[in-house]
């Protein structure tokens, strides 16, 4: 089962799961976001989900951290099963920045809806369709989202959590055509904070992403203007920002 914890210095979250958990999540995310250019207005957003898949894939290949997790076995159970085995399981681990994982969690609601519409050829809510209610890809993705929200709840006050959940779900924020360069700006800004400020700003990052505020609109306008000037796709425009080589997770 996938579970998620905030990293020690609150730069982001650590996604934990065994090999099969990660493999199932990796496949489900790819299924739900569709193929390249399948959902044209969501291509930039799709790439951010695939960036999470990239880290999951590298964890599967042994390129990320591992953790040893209690599996419930003890001396008494081993005696009952007439076997000697480890009392810990090996879990894979992949880290994702807080603004990034909040954005992906919200955007996945859009992809679930788009995926459901593709399968049913209608705009029906996936919860109202008997086949989609049991769809394995949707179940995996919803489980991932639930794990993120559970982690959020564990790291902010009750009042801040309620405000943030209302913001993330009210009227369903749609991310078609979203200028994800703004997410890069928030990621860098978040990393520049100290530990205490990061913890206090987790919910503010969610607010900035969901509200389509003045700063976002200015970034979007700047990116679109540059795309017209250079006669290229919006996703090929980058802000002049540098991610740190080593993240203080």
One Martini backbone bead per residue (centre of mass of N, CA, C, O) as a GRO file, in nm:
protein
  249
    1UNK     BB    1   0.096   0.037   0.023
    2UNK     BB    2   0.057   0.362  -0.014
    3UNK     BB    3   0.267   0.609   0.146
    4UNK     BB    4   0.289   0.943   0.307
    5UNK     BB    5   0.561   1.175   0.386
    6UNK     BB    6   0.720   1.412   0.520
    7UNK     BB    7   0.994   1.562   0.512
    8UNK     BB    8   1.215   1.675   0.738
    9UNK     BB    9   1.232   1.982   0.580
   10UNK     BB   10   0.963   2.033   0.402
   11UNK     BB   11   1.006   2.017   0.083
   12UNK     BB   12   0.833   1.743   0.094
   13UNK     BB   13   0.764   1.416  -0.017
   14UNK     BB   14   0.734   1.069   0.067
   15UNK     BB   15   0.708   0.785  -0.130
   16UNK     BB   16   0.565   0.471  -0.033
   17UNK     BB   17   0.656   0.133  -0.146
   18UNK     BB   18   0.647  -0.134  -0.306
   19UNK     BB   19   0.706  -0.263  -0.603
   20UNK     BB   20   0.398  -0.309  -0.674
   21UNK     BB   21   0.297  -0.031  -0.600
   22UNK     BB   22   0.470   0.131  -0.801
   23UNK     BB   23   0.385  -0.016  -1.057
   24UNK     BB   24   0.080   0.048  -1.037
   25UNK     BB   25   0.104   0.358  -1.026
   26UNK     BB   26   0.258   0.403  -1.285
   27UNK     BB   27   0.044   0.278  -1.474
   28UNK     BB   28  -0.203   0.449  -1.388
   29UNK     BB   29  -0.097   0.729  -1.462
   30UNK     BB   30  -0.059   0.668  -1.764
   31UNK     BB   31  -0.352   0.600  -1.826
   32UNK     BB   32  -0.500   0.863  -1.728
   33UNK     BB   33  -0.324   1.082  -1.905
   34UNK     BB   34  -0.239   0.955  -2.154
   35UNK     BB   35  -0.141   1.051  -2.450
   36UNK     BB   36   0.014   1.229  -2.658
   37UNK     BB   37  -0.214   1.477  -2.745
   38UNK     BB   38  -0.497   1.383  -2.636
   39UNK     BB   39  -0.492   1.637  -2.427
   40UNK     BB   40  -0.406   1.928  -2.533
   41UNK     BB   41  -0.458   2.130  -2.279
   42UNK     BB   42  -0.276   1.903  -2.092
   43UNK     BB   43   0.028   1.873  -2.159
   44UNK     BB   44   0.174   2.021  -1.930
   45UNK     BB   45   0.038   1.864  -1.700
   46UNK     BB   46   0.120   1.581  -1.785
   47UNK     BB   47   0.429   1.627  -1.741
   48UNK     BB   48   0.405   1.646  -1.428
   49UNK     BB   49   0.309   1.360  -1.381
   50UNK     BB   50   0.554   1.225  -1.530
   51UNK     BB   51   0.764   1.325  -1.325
   52UNK     BB   52   0.667   1.133  -1.105
   53UNK     BB   53   0.707   0.876  -1.271
   54UNK     BB   54   1.012   0.904  -1.295
   55UNK     BB   55   1.070   0.857  -0.992
   56UNK     BB   56   0.931   0.585  -0.972
   57UNK     BB   57   1.103   0.441  -1.184
   58UNK     BB   58   1.379   0.484  -1.039
   59UNK     BB   59   1.298   0.323  -0.792
   60UNK     BB   60   1.253   0.053  -0.946
   61UNK     BB   61   1.573   0.070  -1.047
   62UNK     BB   62   1.744   0.182  -0.782
   63UNK     BB   63   1.759   0.530  -0.779
   64UNK     BB   64   1.659   0.531  -0.484
   65UNK     BB   65   1.528   0.495  -0.193
   66UNK     BB   66   1.501   0.306   0.113
   67UNK     BB   67   1.284   0.113   0.341
   68UNK     BB   68   1.219  -0.024   0.663
   69UNK     BB   69   0.920  -0.211   0.733
   70UNK     BB   70   0.695  -0.311   0.929
   71UNK     BB   71   0.506  -0.645   0.904
   72UNK     BB   72   0.410  -0.804   1.191
   73UNK     BB   73   0.637  -0.980   1.257
   74UNK     BB   74   0.711  -1.239   1.498
   75UNK     BB   75   0.793  -1.490   1.697
   76UNK     BB   76   0.506  -1.605   1.721
   77UNK     BB   77   0.434  -1.615   1.415
   78UNK     BB   78   0.669  -1.788   1.322
   79UNK     BB   79   0.581  -2.031   1.489
   80UNK     BB   80   0.300  -2.066   1.357
   81UNK     BB   81   0.439  -2.087   1.055
   82UNK     BB   82   0.708  -2.235   1.057
   83UNK     BB   83   0.912  -1.974   1.039
   84UNK     BB   84   1.182  -1.771   0.903
   85UNK     BB   85   1.169  -1.413   0.905
   86UNK     BB   86   1.127  -1.106   0.837
   87UNK     BB   87   1.013  -0.797   1.014
   88UNK     BB   88   1.069  -0.663   0.724
   89UNK     BB   89   1.013  -0.440   0.463
   90UNK     BB   90   1.078  -0.327   0.140
   91UNK     BB   91   1.080   0.015   0.057
   92UNK     BB   92   1.021   0.250  -0.156
   93UNK     BB   93   1.148   0.587  -0.262
   94UNK     BB   94   0.995   0.913  -0.337
   95UNK     BB   95   1.050   1.253  -0.414
   96UNK     BB   96   0.834   1.549  -0.365
   97UNK     BB   97   0.738   1.848  -0.393
   98UNK     BB   98   0.489   2.016  -0.254
   99UNK     BB   99   0.374   2.182  -0.492
  100UNK     BB  100   0.378   1.945  -0.691
  101UNK     BB  101   0.189   1.741  -0.539
  102UNK     BB  102  -0.055   1.929  -0.523
  103UNK     BB  103  -0.095   1.972  -0.822
  104UNK     BB  104  -0.123   1.676  -0.909
  105UNK     BB  105  -0.364   1.608  -0.727
  106UNK     BB  106  -0.560   1.806  -0.864
  107UNK     BB  107  -0.518   1.728  -1.171
  108UNK     BB  108  -0.622   1.430  -1.150
  109UNK     BB  109  -0.921   1.498  -1.161
  110UNK     BB  110  -0.922   1.568  -1.458
  111UNK     BB  111  -0.811   1.296  -1.571
  112UNK     BB  112  -1.037   1.121  -1.465
  113UNK     BB  113  -1.260   1.258  -1.627
  114UNK     BB  114  -1.134   1.219  -1.909
  115UNK     BB  115  -1.112   0.911  -1.893
  116UNK     BB  116  -1.415   0.856  -1.849
  117UNK     BB  117  -1.511   0.991  -2.113
  118UNK     BB  118  -1.354   0.804  -2.301
  119UNK     BB  119  -1.493   0.531  -2.211
  120UNK     BB  120  -1.812   0.644  -2.230
  121UNK     BB  121  -1.874   0.895  -2.423
  122UNK     BB  122  -1.922   1.084  -2.170
  123UNK     BB  123  -2.005   1.310  -1.880
  124UNK     BB  124  -1.999   1.110  -1.669
  125UNK     BB  125  -1.962   1.017  -1.364
  126UNK     BB  126  -1.764   0.767  -1.246
  127UNK     BB  127  -1.960   0.697  -0.997
  128UNK     BB  128  -2.215   0.633  -1.206
  129UNK     BB  129  -2.040   0.403  -1.325
  130UNK     BB  130  -2.007   0.071  -1.292
  131UNK     BB  131  -1.731   0.025  -1.431
  132UNK     BB  132  -1.568   0.271  -1.306
  133UNK     BB  133  -1.591   0.194  -1.004
  134UNK     BB  134  -1.372  -0.063  -1.083
  135UNK     BB  135  -1.133   0.086  -1.177
  136UNK     BB  136  -0.796   0.044  -1.134
  137UNK     BB  137  -0.671   0.320  -1.209
  138UNK     BB  138  -0.853   0.499  -1.039
  139UNK     BB  139  -0.797   0.363  -0.767
  140UNK     BB  140  -0.494   0.425  -0.758
  141UNK     BB  141  -0.512   0.734  -0.782
  142UNK     BB  142  -0.698   0.783  -0.538
  143UNK     BB  143  -0.500   0.662  -0.334
  144UNK     BB  144  -0.282   0.872  -0.377
  145UNK     BB  145  -0.447   1.122  -0.305
  146UNK     BB  146  -0.520   1.029  -0.017
  147UNK     BB  147  -0.226   1.023   0.085
  148UNK     BB  148  -0.171   1.322   0.051
  149UNK     BB  149  -0.401   1.429   0.231
  150UNK     BB  150  -0.312   1.287   0.488
  151UNK     BB  151  -0.038   1.431   0.504
  152UNK     BB  152  -0.148   1.714   0.520
  153UNK     BB  153  -0.312   1.675   0.786
  154UNK     BB  154  -0.043   1.601   0.959
  155UNK     BB  155   0.099   1.916   0.886
  156UNK     BB  156  -0.160   2.073   0.975
  157UNK     BB  157  -0.403   2.238   1.073
  158UNK     BB  158  -0.735   2.206   1.089
  159UNK     BB  159  -0.809   2.479   0.965
  160UNK     BB  160  -0.613   2.467   0.722
  161UNK     BB  161  -0.724   2.206   0.606
  162UNK     BB  162  -1.013   2.296   0.548
  163UNK     BB  163  -0.944   2.530   0.361
  164UNK     BB  164  -0.783   2.364   0.151
  165UNK     BB  165  -0.999   2.158   0.069
  166UNK     BB  166  -1.205   2.364  -0.028
  167UNK     BB  167  -1.018   2.485  -0.246
  168UNK     BB  168  -0.951   2.208  -0.402
  169UNK     BB  169  -1.288   2.142  -0.446
  170UNK     BB  170  -1.415   2.393  -0.530
  171UNK     BB  171  -1.568   2.370  -0.835
  172UNK     BB  172  -1.342   2.247  -0.963
  173UNK     BB  173  -1.031   2.273  -1.060
  174UNK     BB  174  -0.911   2.362  -1.370
  175UNK     BB  175  -0.601   2.278  -1.589
  176UNK     BB  176  -0.650   2.380  -1.858
  177UNK     BB  177  -0.382   2.566  -1.978
  178UNK     BB  178  -0.172   2.562  -1.770
  179UNK     BB  179   0.098   2.748  -1.636
  180UNK     BB  180   0.367   2.562  -1.516
  181UNK     BB  181   0.578   2.784  -1.458
  182UNK     BB  182   0.453   2.864  -1.186
  183UNK     BB  183   0.542   2.610  -1.035
  184UNK     BB  184   0.841   2.672  -1.048
  185UNK     BB  185   0.827   2.929  -0.883
  186UNK     BB  186   0.716   2.790  -0.623
  187UNK     BB  187   0.938   2.586  -0.580
  188UNK     BB  188   1.171   2.787  -0.542
  189UNK     BB  189   1.045   2.951  -0.314
  190UNK     BB  190   1.017   2.712  -0.117
  191UNK     BB  191   1.326   2.632  -0.108
  192UNK     BB  192   1.414   2.924   0.017
  193UNK     BB  193   1.307   2.826   0.271
  194UNK     BB  194   1.273   2.747   0.575
  195UNK     BB  195   1.140   2.509   0.765
  196UNK     BB  196   0.914   2.675   0.907
  197UNK     BB  197   0.811   2.818   0.650
  198UNK     BB  198   0.731   2.573   0.493
  199UNK     BB  199   0.514   2.464   0.685
  200UNK     BB  200   0.338   2.736   0.666
  201UNK     BB  201   0.327   2.714   0.321
  202UNK     BB  202   0.173   2.474   0.212
  203UNK     BB  203  -0.121   2.595   0.186
  204UNK     BB  204  -0.036   2.839   0.014
  205UNK     BB  205   0.040   2.678  -0.236
  206UNK     BB  206  -0.244   2.574  -0.293
  207UNK     BB  207  -0.373   2.851  -0.327
  208UNK     BB  208  -0.201   2.955  -0.563
  209UNK     BB  209  -0.282   2.722  -0.762
  210UNK     BB  210  -0.613   2.753  -0.741
  211UNK     BB  211  -0.680   3.082  -0.779
  212UNK     BB  212  -0.576   3.252  -1.016
  213UNK     BB  213  -0.395   3.488  -0.973
  214UNK     BB  214  -0.215   3.761  -1.055
  215UNK     BB  215   0.059   3.623  -1.077
  216UNK     BB  216  -0.026   3.400  -1.266
  217UNK     BB  217  -0.134   3.580  -1.498
  218UNK     BB  218   0.142   3.712  -1.554
  219UNK     BB  219   0.293   3.454  -1.629
  220UNK     BB  220   0.107   3.361  -1.857
  221UNK     BB  221   0.141   3.614  -2.033
  222UNK     BB  222   0.449   3.594  -2.066
  223UNK     BB  223   0.458   3.313  -2.197
  224UNK     BB  224   0.269   3.369  -2.441
  225UNK     BB  225   0.436   3.600  -2.558
  226UNK     BB  226   0.695   3.431  -2.604
  227UNK     BB  227   0.568   3.220  -2.792
  228UNK     BB  228   0.497   3.421  -3.015
  229UNK     BB  229   0.779   3.538  -3.064
  230UNK     BB  230   0.915   3.229  -3.107
  231UNK     BB  231   0.724   3.029  -3.239
  232UNK     BB  232   0.605   2.840  -2.995
  233UNK     BB  233   0.540   2.646  -2.753
  234UNK     BB  234   0.459   2.695  -2.429
  235UNK     BB  235   0.628   2.443  -2.312
  236UNK     BB  236   0.911   2.584  -2.431
  237UNK     BB  237   0.887   2.779  -2.197
  238UNK     BB  238   1.115   2.942  -1.968
  239UNK     BB  239   1.213   3.041  -1.681
  240UNK     BB  240   1.453   3.225  -1.494
  241UNK     BB  241   1.546   2.934  -1.337
  242UNK     BB  242   1.705   2.760  -1.050
  243UNK     BB  243   1.764   2.464  -0.943
  244UNK     BB  244   1.890   2.289  -0.711
  245UNK     BB  245   2.108   2.029  -0.699
  246UNK     BB  246   2.046   2.018  -0.381
  247UNK     BB  247   1.804   1.900  -0.174
  248UNK     BB  248   1.666   1.995   0.145
  249UNK     BB  249   1.457   1.754   0.258
   0.00000   0.00000   0.00000
